[in-house]
Amino acid sequence: MEISHILNELGEDRSLYFNAVSPPIVQSSNFVFDTFEDLRKAFEDEDSAYLYSRGKNPTIEILRKKLAALDGAEDALVFNSGASAIFASVLANVGAGDHIVSVDKPYSWAWRMFDNMLPRFNVTTTYIDGTRIENFEKAILPNTRIIYLECPNSNTFEMQDLEAVARLAKERGIITIVDNSYSTPLHQKPISLGIDLSLQSATKYLGGHSDTVAGVLTGKKDMLQKIFNEQLLNNGSGISPFNAWLILRGLRTLPVRLQHITKTTEKVIGFLKNHPKIERVIFPFDENFPQIELARKQLSGACGLLTIVLKADSHEAIERFTYSLKHFLVAVSWGGHESLILPQAAGIAPETFDPTIEKHRMARMYLGLEDADYLIQDLEQALTVL
């Protein structure tokens, strides 16, 4: 299916809403039924009819169709945050006493669920270096139910061979879940590589304007139907119609935004790699990235998220550099219109800062929709303070 059709036409029947070009926000909590029979069927399956917007809603339905098609999946669910999508995908597939294999240092809220919440139900997690398939083979136990992946991760961008992991998991009857937030469905297709459930933070590139929080989960219809009934409805973790509309708006410009950001990133990385105050740049398509061959095989592109290692000898120097930037905001997240920076030193007490530890000198950067030269000039003047 052509991406232009998905983003601009799929799921949109304008005859149903006054021939409006943009779908309306159906900001209704509930819906009317003409017969007992229709109401009875809706009670039996809330995903088959518009009953109550905690579950199914016309605006959200259009978004679900587009997101499923983008991922090449049978169905999609949209949650009120990426963390909700992670929670629902995992909780739906484990029971008391089960075991999870996860890549090392996953997204913080996945990590907290594995370490703080699930142990209360005797669910254990083994963390591994996911860059080698043999590490998965060694970590699997008889009670392993989920392999949790993050590819690439969002700090140093380690990847997993999704096709190899999916093949291993299917042989053992294990569910695979991957966080695809870094790449979006435009640059990586986990479902086509055999992964069972693909999730992403729609807060990032899909929304694209830093004005909404949402999460997406895609996969087979039967798996998502179970999650819809048991997690989304029970937890009330579905997205609101207004936020769904904001993501629909963001999808219209997704390809052109990613193209612009990609070009900007290439130019900025060229500047950073040749600057004497930068020790190295970490980026999946950099020639020195340890997994560049896997990146070329598995990703069709990478966008604006990269990490730099600063040549800095103190916590104060990194803080001075950070706040000398005039056009980068100091903030978490990525994928919006604005450029951001997030130094690791911000989470380290000054007295424990150690310049010999590379991680302490790392700063994650996101390059937004500004002009590349505009950002380079800002970086150049700020790096002088180091």
C-alpha positions in Angstrom: 0.0 0.0 0.0 1.4 3.4 -1.0 2.4 5.6 1.9 0.7 8.6 0.3 -2.6 6.7 0.3 -2.1 5.6 3.9 -1.4 9.1 5.2 -3.9 11.0 3.1 -6.8 8.7 2.3 -6.9 5.4 4.2 -9.9 5.2 6.6 -11.3 8.5 5.6 -14.8 8.5 4.2 -15.6 12.2 3.9 -19.2 11.5 3.0 -19.7 10.5 6.6 -18.7 13.9 7.9 -20.0 16.6 5.7 -17.3 16.1 3.1 -14.8 17.9 5.4 -11.2 17.6 4.2 -9.9 17.0 7.7 -11.7 14.3 9.8 -13.6 15.8 12.7 -12.8 15.3 16.4 -15.7 13.2 17.6 -15.6 14.4 21.1 -18.4 12.3 22.4 -18.2 10.0 25.4 -20.9 7.6 24.3 -23.1 6.6 21.3 -26.8 5.9 20.7 -28.3 2.5 19.6 -31.5 2.1 17.5 -32.2 -1.5 18.6 -31.6 -3.9 21.5 -29.9 -6.2 19.1 -27.3 -3.6 18.1 -26.7 -2.7 21.8 -26.3 -6.4 22.7 -23.7 -7.0 20.0 -21.8 -3.9 21.2 -21.8 -5.3 24.8 -20.4 -8.6 23.5 -17.6 -6.9 21.6 -16.8 -3.3 22.2 -14.4 -3.2 19.3 -17.1 -4.0 16.9 -19.3 -0.9 17.4 -19.1 2.6 18.8 -20.3 2.2 22.4 -18.2 4.3 24.7 -15.1 6.3 23.8 -13.0 4.7 26.4 -12.7 1.9 23.8 -13.8 2.7 20.2 -14.2 6.1 18.7 -14.6 7.3 15.1 -11.6 9.6 15.2 -9.4 7.0 16.9 -10.6 4.4 14.4 -9.2 6.3 11.4 -5.9 6.6 13.2 -5.8 2.9 14.0 -6.2 2.0 10.4 -3.4 4.2 9.3 -1.0 3.1 11.9 -1.7 -0.6 11.2 -1.1 0.0 7.5 2.1 1.9 8.1 3.5 -1.1 10.1 2.2 -3.7 7.7 0.2 -5.1 10.6 -3.3 -6.5 10.9 -4.4 -4.1 13.6 -3.3 -1.2 15.8 -4.2 0.1 19.2 -3.5 3.7 20.4 -2.8 4.4 24.0 -2.5 7.6 26.1 1.3 7.2 26.3 4.1 5.0 25.1 4.5 3.7 28.7 0.9 2.5 28.5 1.6 0.6 25.3 4.6 -1.1 26.9 2.6 -2.0 30.0 -0.3 -3.4 28.0 1.8 -5.5 25.6 3.8 -7.1 28.5 1.0 -7.6 30.9 -1.2 -9.3 28.3 1.5 -12.0 27.8 2.8 -12.9 31.2 1.3 -14.6 34.3 2.6 -15.2 37.8 5.9 -17.1 37.8 6.8 -16.3 34.2 10.1 -15.0 32.9 11.1 -12.2 30.5 14.3 -11.7 28.6 15.0 -8.0 27.9 17.7 -6.1 26.3 20.0 -4.3 28.8 19.0 -0.8 29.9 15.6 -0.5 28.1 13.5 2.6 28.3 13.2 3.7 31.9 9.5 3.0 32.4 9.9 -0.5 30.9 12.8 -1.0 33.2 10.8 0.1 36.3 7.9 -2.2 35.4 10.3 -5.2 35.1 12.2 -4.4 38.3 9.6 -2.8 40.5 6.1 -4.0 39.5 6.3 -7.4 38.0 8.4 -9.0 40.8 5.3 -8.6 43.0 3.7 -11.3 40.9 6.8 -13.4 40.8 7.6 -12.4 37.2 11.4 -12.2 36.7 13.5 -10.5 34.1 16.9 -11.3 32.7 18.8 -8.4 31.0 21.2 -9.2 28.2 23.4 -7.6 25.6 21.1 -7.9 22.7 23.7 -7.3 20.0 24.5 -11.1 20.0 21.9 -13.8 19.2 23.7 -16.3 21.4 22.9 -14.1 24.5 19.2 -14.7 23.9 19.7 -18.4 23.5 21.6 -18.6 26.8 19.0 -16.5 28.7 15.9 -18.3 27.7 14.3 -20.5 30.4 11.5 -23.0 30.3 9.1 -20.3 31.7 10.3 -17.5 29.4 7.2 -15.9 27.8 8.5 -12.6 26.4 11.6 -11.3 24.6 11.6 -7.6 25.0 13.6 -5.5 22.5 14.4 -1.9 21.8 15.9 -1.4 18.4 17.8 0.9 18.2 17.8 2.1 21.8 17.5 5.8 22.4 20.9 6.6 23.9 23.8 4.7 22.3 21.6 3.0 19.7 22.5 -0.7 20.1 20.4 -2.9 17.8 19.2 -6.4 17.7 18.9 -8.7 14.6 15.1 -8.7 14.7 14.7 -11.4 12.1 17.1 -13.8 14.0 15.5 -13.1 17.4 12.0 -13.6 16.0 13.0 -16.9 14.4 14.5 -18.1 17.7 11.4 -17.0 19.7 9.0 -18.7 17.4 10.9 -22.0 17.7 10.5 -21.7 21.5 6.9 -20.4 21.5 7.9 -17.0 23.0 6.2 -13.6 22.2 8.5 -10.9 20.8 7.9 -7.2 21.5 10.0 -4.4 20.1 10.1 -0.7 20.9 10.4 0.9 17.4 10.3 4.5 18.6 13.7 5.5 17.2 13.0 4.5 13.6 9.3 4.8 13.1 7.5 2.5 10.6 9.0 4.5 7.7 12.5 3.4 8.5 12.1 -0.1 10.1 9.4 -2.7 9.7 9.5 -5.1 12.7 6.3 -7.0 11.8 7.7 -7.9 8.4 10.8 -9.3 10.1 8.7 -11.7 12.3 8.2 -9.6 15.5 4.8 -10.2 17.1 4.2 -6.8 18.6 5.7 -3.5 17.6 5.3 -0.5 19.8 6.4 3.1 19.6 5.9 6.4 21.3 3.6 8.5 19.0 4.7 11.5 21.1 7.8 11.5 19.0 7.9 11.6 15.2 4.3 10.6 14.6 2.9 13.5 16.4 5.8 15.7 15.4 4.8 18.9 17.2 5.6 18.3 20.9 1.9 18.9 21.8 0.6 15.4 22.5 1.5 12.2 24.4 0.5 8.8 23.0 1.7 5.3 22.3 1.0 2.8 19.5 0.9 -1.0 19.5 0.6 -3.0 16.3 0.4 -6.7 15.5 -2.0 -9.6 14.7 -5.7 -9.0 15.1 -6.2 -11.7 17.7 -3.3 -10.6 19.9 -4.5 -7.0 19.9 -8.1 -8.0 20.5 -7.0 -9.6 23.7 -5.1 -6.5 24.7 -8.0 -4.3 23.8 -10.4 -6.3 26.0 -8.1 -7.1 29.0 -5.8 -4.1 29.2 -7.0 -1.0 27.3 -10.6 -1.2 28.4 -9.9 -2.3 32.0 -7.1 0.3 32.6 -8.8 3.1 30.6 -5.5 3.7 28.9 -6.8 4.5 25.4 -6.0 7.8 23.7 -8.5 10.7 23.7 -10.2 11.7 20.4 -8.5 15.1 20.5 -5.0 13.6 20.9 -5.8 11.1 18.2 -6.7 14.0 15.9 -3.4 15.7 16.7 -1.5 12.6 15.6 -3.5 12.3 12.4 -2.4 15.9 11.7 1.2 15.0 12.4 1.1 11.9 10.1 0.3 14.1 7.1 3.7 15.6 7.1 5.7 12.7 8.6 7.7 11.8 5.4 8.7 15.3 4.6 9.7 16.0 8.2 11.9 12.9 8.3 13.5 13.8 5.0 14.4 17.3 6.2 15.7 16.1 9.6 17.8 13.4 7.8 19.5 16.0 5.6 20.1 18.2 8.6 21.5 15.4 10.6 24.0 14.4 7.9 25.3 18.0 7.7 25.5 18.5 11.5 27.3 15.1 12.0 29.8 16.1 9.4 30.5 19.3 11.4 30.7 17.4 14.8 33.0 14.7 13.6 35.6 17.2 12.6 35.4 19.4 15.7 38.4 19.2 18.1 36.1 19.4 21.2 34.1 16.3 20.1 35.6 12.9 21.0 33.2 10.9 19.0 29.7 10.8 17.5 27.3 7.8 18.0 24.8 7.3 15.3 23.6 4.1 13.6 24.8 5.1 10.1 28.1 6.5 11.1 31.0 4.6 9.6 32.4 3.8 13.0 29.2 2.5 14.5 29.9 -1.1 15.6 26.7 -2.4 14.1 26.6 -0.4 10.9 26.1 -3.5 8.7 23.0 -4.5 10.7 21.8 -0.9 10.5 22.2 -0.9 6.7 20.4 -4.3 6.5 17.5 -3.5 8.9 16.9 0.3 8.6 16.0 2.2 5.5 17.1 5.4 7.3 17.9 7.1 10.6 16.7 10.6 11.6 17.7 13.2 14.1 18.7 11.4 17.3 22.4 11.1 18.0 24.8 11.2 20.9 28.1 13.1 21.2 31.0 12.5 23.6 32.4 15.8 24.7 36.1 16.4 25.5 35.3 17.9 28.9 37.2 17.6 32.1 34.4 18.8 34.5 30.7 18.7 35.3 30.7 22.5 35.2 32.2 22.6 31.7 29.4 20.4 30.3 26.8 22.5 32.1 28.4 25.7 30.7 28.4 24.3 27.2 24.8 23.1 27.5 23.4 26.5 28.5 25.6 28.4 26.0 23.4 26.9 23.3 20.9 29.4 22.1 18.8 27.2 19.8 18.8 23.8 21.5 16.4 23.3 24.4 17.4 21.3 27.4 14.7 18.7 27.5 13.8 15.0 27.2 12.0 13.3 24.3 12.6 13.9 20.6 10.7 13.9 17.3 9.2 17.4 17.4 9.9 20.6 15.5 12.5 21.8 18.0 16.1 20.8 18.5 17.0 19.4 22.0 20.0 18.4 24.1 20.1 16.0 27.1 23.5 15.7 28.8 24.1 12.6 30.9 25.9 14.9 33.4 22.5 16.4 34.3 21.7 13.1 36.1 25.0 12.9 37.9 25.9 14.8 41.1 28.9 17.1 40.4 31.0 15.5 43.1 30.6 12.0 41.5 31.4 13.2 37.9 34.4 11.3 36.5 35.8 12.5 33.2 37.5 9.2 32.6 34.0 7.6 32.3 32.8 8.2 28.8 29.1 8.0 29.7 29.5 11.0 32.0 30.6 13.1 29.0 27.8 12.0 26.7 25.0 14.3 25.5 22.1 13.1 23.5 21.1 15.6 20.8 17.9 15.7 18.7 17.9 17.8 15.5 14.5 19.3 14.6 13.2 21.3 11.7 15.6 24.2 12.0 18.1 24.9 9.2 21.3 22.9 9.5 23.6 25.9 9.3 21.6 27.7 12.0 22.2 24.7 14.3 25.9 24.4 13.3 26.6 28.0 14.1 25.0 27.6 17.5 27.0 24.5 18.3 30.2 26.1 17.1 29.9 29.1 19.4 28.8 26.9 22.4 31.7 24.5 22.0 34.2 27.3 22.4 33.4 27.4 26.2 34.8 23.8 26.6 
